[in-house]
Amino acid sequence: MISIEDLYKIFKSNPSVQTDTRMLKEGDIFFALKGSNFNGNLFANQALGKGAAYAVVDELVESMNPDRVILVDDVLQTLQMLAKQHRQQFNIPFIAITGSNGKTTTKELIHAVLSSSFKTYTTVGNLNNHIGIPLTLLKIKSDAEMAVVEMGANHQKEIEGYCKYALPTHGIITNAGKAHLEGFGGEAGVKKGKGELYDYLRNTGGTAFVMWDYDYLRDMSKGIREIISFGTAEADIIGQPISGTSFLEMGFTKGTSIKNIKTQMVGDYNFPNVLAAVAVGKYFKVADEKMKAAIENYAPINSRSQMVEKGGNKIILDAYNANPSSMKAAIENFAQLKEAEKKVLMLGAMAELGEESLNEHTSMVELIKKHNWEQVVLVGGDFLKIPHPYLSFANSAEAKLWFNKANLNGCYILVKGSRSMQMEKILE
């Protein structure tokens, strides 16, 4: 079996890794991953035929070219060990970001801020799992001055595992709310699982950027060598959202000479994400004017806090994902939007909530009832299992048919739901 050191020498000569033959480029090293429904070993010959320099496999398949096949015990483990070997070549800040909500937006904002002054590499999209994180690390080039790595998790010990090969020097937990309750075993399990990042930083003398408004993050971060706090009071960086506008605006009263920032993101729930980016920027001595410009120029994509205009309506498209914490924040923020007279809710069900699912969906209906709406549309999942006075559809395709016939005009419409509901299809 090849050693990681020898495999790394091969990687240095062919510094591009691929796990999908459909995206393969000539000269890539193909890692033949296995899953419950696929076996990458069966595609190794195809990868070599497409020009892969080598194929890393853990099963030999007939007619493989022995000169370009590297046999290992476990391809996924080897990919992660190779990523750690590459990570260890760098003596730069590696900032890890996890949390129940807002981690991708926070990652994008921090990348924007740091990129204004440093050569910064970061997670592409939301490749934030056991495959995406090693691939992210292996894409970091020798000119890197900063790295920002997003870490997603839906069960305990997952973040702990990522830290073993990402080796973060700095970290952010955006929050620890009601997400993936089924996998984590309840809200306390979520905090324990996300807190594995703090545990690593505490044990390695790292630095944490902490949202000081959240008492539980204050408690969880105790004992970390260096803590940089941000929030609405008693913090190193202090700011406040300016409520009532479609796009988040915020002012600052401590820690920066920036007076205000006008973002292109919808929703005050993005306020902590911007604060985190400012805290990181200040820590790494990014000039205030560069930070302000980077944040104000950041435009969200992929159905995250986007404003879309269609058919005489303004649509807040926040349909990338949903859990009870993010759904509650989105509804409450939308209800307080002063410039919107006619408000329409189109909400898809929330996934991965386990035995809490019915209660959480019932609580969401009770929250909706507290406010006045032009129309409410609830789609799929456990919304179908509870009584409510609103329009109900089995899936986003049915909701789209209603939307196309409803002839709404002059409305503000919030579209949100879990990824599995594909609520963005309503607008297609």
GIDA-V680728 format. One line per field, one symbol per residue. ss: DSSP state (h for helix, s for strand, l for the rest). phi: phi as a letter, one per 40 degrees, with the letter a starting at -180 (. if undefined). psi: psi as a letter, one per 40 degrees, with the letter a starting at -180 (. if undefined). A space follows every 10 residues. Layout:
# GIDA-V680728
ss=???
phi=???
psi=???
This chain:
# GIDA-V680728
ss=lllhhhhhhh hhhlllssll hhhlllllss sllsllllsh hhhhhhhhhl lllsssslll llllllllss slllhhhhhh hhhhhhhlll llssssssll llhhhhhhhh hhhhhlllls ssllllllll lhhhhhhhll lllllsssss lllllllhhh hhhhhhllls ssslllllll hhhhllhhhh hhhhlhhhhh hhhhllssss slllhhhhhh lllllsssss slllllssss ssllllssss ssssllllls sssssslhhh hhhhhhhhhh hhhllllhhh hhhhhhhlll lllllsssss llssssslll lllhhhhhhh hhhhhlllll llssssssll lllhhhhhhh hhhhhhhhhl llllsssssl hhhhhlllll sssllhhhhh hhhhhhllll lsssssllhh hlhhhhhl
phi=.ccccccccc cccbcababb ccbcbcgccc bccbacbabc dcbccccccc hccabcbbac bdgccccbbb cbcacccccc ccccdcdccb bbcbbcbbic bgccccdccc ccccccbbcb baccfbcbbc bccccccccc ccccbabbbc bcabacgccd ccccbcfccb abbcabbcbf ccccghcccc ccccccccdc cccbgcbbcb ccccdccdcc cdgcdbbbba icafbcbbab cccgbcccba bbbagaccca bbcbbchccc dcccdccccc ccdcgccdcc cdccccccbc bfgbfcbbba fgbbbccbbc aaadcccccc cccccccccb cbbbbbbccb bfbgccdccc cccccccccc bcbcabbbbg fcccbbcacb cbbcaccccc ccdcccfcag bbbcbaicdc cfcccdcc
psi=iiiddddddd dddgfhiieh ddehiheihh hgiiadeihd deedddddde ehdihhiehh iieihddehh hidhdddddd dddddddeeh gihhhhhiid iedddddddd ddddeeeihh iihhbfgfae dddddddeeh ieehdihhhh hiieiieddd ddddedfidi ihhdigagif dddefidddd ddddeddddd ddeefahhhh hedhdddddd ehehdhhhii aeifidhhii ihieidhhii iieieiehdi hhifihheee dddddddddd dddefhiddd ddddddehhi affhfihhhh feihhhhfed iiiddddddd dddddehdeh dhhhhghiih ifebeedddd ddddddddee ihidihhhha aedeeihiei ihididdddd ddddedfihf ihhhhiiidd dfdeede.
